[in-house]
């Protein structure tokens, strides 16, 4: 049975410990996957959960980060759900935060160095690797990004860096979101970056507005569900009447749950990609960072980690 703490019940460890900071961590499949990966990779560490409520105070985040810093056996953490709030509440407690963390205002990985805690945002790396798995590194078609949350911001940061490196990038982005404020946050990030990929920001309060955006996209468009619908909440960002462009690819950031979006795409004869590789890259990149390991992002060794995860 998984060991799960709250900010008030944290205990000092007598063995190397890797923590997963979330909301309901005990039910996550990583509690079964990590021990199997640890055995395979030779990591002498257990995994524990730290459940923090969605309405947590800054003091609760600070108490968790302070505890991790104080216990030498707590090696580091992966952070989900609380990435933005944890960054805002504890930024001053880190000896260093990476460039992506500063740009995205979030911390998804906590590691330790001789000078103290290091905070990193890993979603741009994870999203980029998963993007290449979905459409390949040479993709130059259009992208419809349904949802403008943290994962979407991270994907656009990755695409910006590709463009700076003169690598192939999409010819056009259309981003939709229910709340205009989210779109403005993305627009602000893009201004600060000097983002040069043509992008259109659309408020979509209802699924019909996403259908309308989809109808403007070219053949071969990559259509991404980054809304959480199908996992965090039931449903899909599209209606049953949505028409996908010819040759489209439908990618859902989720890999488990009632993935209605992918069911709609399959019914339309569209190639689908779920979030399985997003899950694998997200966890293996943080594990590699925290434990200073060289974990490949493709090839036989990565395939074996994927096999172990499926079996677990």
N, C-alpha and C positions, 0 to 999 in steps of 0.2 A: 504494500500500500504506500502511495506517495506521501512523503513528508511535506506538509504545507504550513507555513507560518503566516502571521499577520504582523503589522508593525509593532504590536504590543506583545507578541509572543516569541520574538526572535531569540535563538539560543546559540551560544558560541559552539563552534564545531571542533571535534577532535580528529577530523580527517579532512582532506581537501574537498571543498564543496563548491558547486556551481549552482547559481540560483536563477530562477525564472520568475520575473516580476510581472504579474498580470492581475486578472480579476478572479478567475476560477481556474487556477492553474492545475489543480489536482485531476481534472477531467481531461487534460490535454494529452494527446498521443505522445508528445515528447517525453513524458514521464516513463514511457515504455521504450521509446526509441533511444534516448540518450544512454541508458545503461548498456544497451547492445552496441552502440557506437563506441562508448568508452572502452569496452572490452576489446573491440576490434582495433581501435587506435592506440591502445595502451595508455589511456588516460586514467590515473589513479584518483578518480573523483566520483562523488555521488551528485545527484541533482535534487534540489529542493525547490518548492514553490513559495512565493511570497505574494499573498493575495492582498491587494490594496483596493478599497472601494472606489467607485467612480467619482464619488463626491468627497474624496480625501482632501484634507487640509495640507498646506505647504509643510507644516510641522511633521506630518506623517511621512512625507517623502524624505524630509531631511533626516528623520530618525532612522529610516531604512538605509540611506546612503551612508550616514555616519557609522552605523553598525558594520556595514560591509567594509568600510575603511579600517575599522578598529580590530577586526578579526583576521589574522593572517591566513587562516584556513579557508575563509570565504574568498575564492579566487577571482570571481567576477560574476557578471549577470547579463542575461538577455532581457530586454524590456519590451513588452508589448502594451498596447492600449494607453499606457501612462507616459509615453515618450515625450510629448510636449509639456505636460504638467510637471514631470520630473525635472526636465531641463530648466523650466522657469523657476522652480522652487529651489534647485540645488546647484545651479551653475557655478556659484562661487566656491563650492566644496571640491571642485575638480582642479587638479594641477594643470590639466590640459584638456581641451576639447578640440576635436578635429574640425577641418574647414566645413565639411558637410553638416556637422552638428550646428555650427554657427549659422550657416545659410538656411537650414531647415528648422532651426529652433527646436531641436529634439535630440534625445539621447536614446539609442536603442541597444547600446552595448557598453558595459562598464568593465574595464580591465584595470590592472594594477601595474605600476612601474615603480622604480626606486624613489621617485619624487611624489608618489601618491596615486590618486585615482585618475584614470583617463576615461573620458566620455566620447563616444563615437556615434554618428548616425550611419547605419549600414544599409538603409533602404535603397539608396541610389545604386549601390553595388549589386544588391540583391535583385532590384528591378531590372538593372541592365543585363545581368546574366540571364534572367528569366525571359527578357525581351528577345535576346539572341536565340534562346531555345525555341521561342514561339515563331519568329519570322526570319531568323538568320541575321548576321551582321551587315548584309548588303541591302537590307530593305530600304526602299526609297518611296514607298507608297504613302497614302494618307492614313491618319490615325484619328479615330473617334474615341475620346477618353471620357467615359461616363463616370463622373465623380471627380472632385477636385481636392480630396483630402491629402493626408501626408504621403501615402504611397504614390499618388499621382504627381505631387510636387517632386518627389524623389525621382520618378521616371523622367520627368522633364529636365531635371538637373543632369541626369545621365545623358540624355540626348543633347543637351547644351554642350557638355564636355566632348561628346563625339564630334559635334560640329567644329568645336575649337581645334580638334585634332585632325580636321579635314577628312573624317570618316563619313561614310554614307549615313544620312539621316532622313526622316520622313519629309515629304514635300509640303505637307500641311497638317496642322493639328486643329481639331475642334474639341473643345472641352466644355462639358455641361455639368451643372450642379444645381441642386434644389435651392441652396442659399446663396444669394449674390455675394455675401461677405467672403465665402470660401474662394469664389472666383477672383475677388479683389486681392486676396492674399497671394494667390498664384500670379496674378498680373503684377503685383508689387515685386515678388521674387524675380520674375522675368525682367522687369525694368532694371533691377539691381545687377542682374547677370549680364545684361546686354543681349538677351535672347533674340536670335535672328531667324529661327524657324517661323514661318508664317503661322499665326495662331488666332483662333476665333474663340471667344469666351461667351457661352450662352447660358442664361438662367433657364432651368428646366424644372418647374415646380411639379409637373405631372409627367407620367411616362409618355404621353402623347407628344410632348415637346422633344423627348429623346428620339421618338420615331421620326419626327420632322427633321431633326439634325441628321439622322441616319440617311434620310432620303437625299441629302445633299452630297453624300460621299461618293468617291470614285470607285471604279472596279478595283478589287484587290485590297480594299481598306482593312486595316487592323482595327477591330471593334473591341474595346476593353471595358469590362465591368469592374470598376473600382469603387462601387457604391457600398459594398457590404451586403446588398440584397441577395438573398439566397443562403446567407450564412448568419450574419448578425440579426437580420430581420427577414421575414419571408417575402418571396416575390422576385420580380425582375425589374430593372430600370426601363425595359421595353414592354410594349403591349403585345398581345398575340397577333396583332395585325402588322407589326413591324416588317419591313422588307429589306433584307440584306442585299448589298451590291453583289454582283457576280464576282466570284473568286475571293470573297471576303474571308477573313480569319477572325473567329470569336475567341477571345482570351478572357477568362475569369480569374481574378487574383485569388479566389477561393478554390480549395480542392475538396472540401467536405461540406456537407449540408445539402439542402434542397436546391440544387443549382438550376433554377428555372431558366435563367439566361442561356445556359449551354443547351438545355433541352430545346429551347426555341430555335437556336442556331442549328442544331442537328436536324430538327424537323424541316428546316429550310435548305438542307443539304450543304451547310457551311462547315468547313473544317474547324474543329474546336480544340482549345488548349485549356486545361484546368490549372490550378495553382500549385500542383504538386512540386514542380521544380522551384517555385517561389519559396515553398516551405523548406525544401532541401537546402537551397542556397542561403536562405535567411539564417538557418541554424548553423550550418557548417562554417559560414564566414565568421560568425561570432565565436564559435568554438575555436576556430583556428587562431583568432585574435587573442582570446583570453588565455589559451594554453600555449601560444607561440608555436603552432603547428603549421606545417605545409600541407594543406588539404587541397587537392586539385579540384578544379571546377568542372572538369569533364574527363572522359577517358575511363579506363577500366577501374581505377581506384574509386572514382566518383560513382560509377555504376554499381560497384559493390556496396557502397554506403546507401545508395538508393534501394538496393535489394534487401539489405539488412533492415532498413526503415519499414519497407512494405511488410516484411515478415514479422516485425515487432508490432 
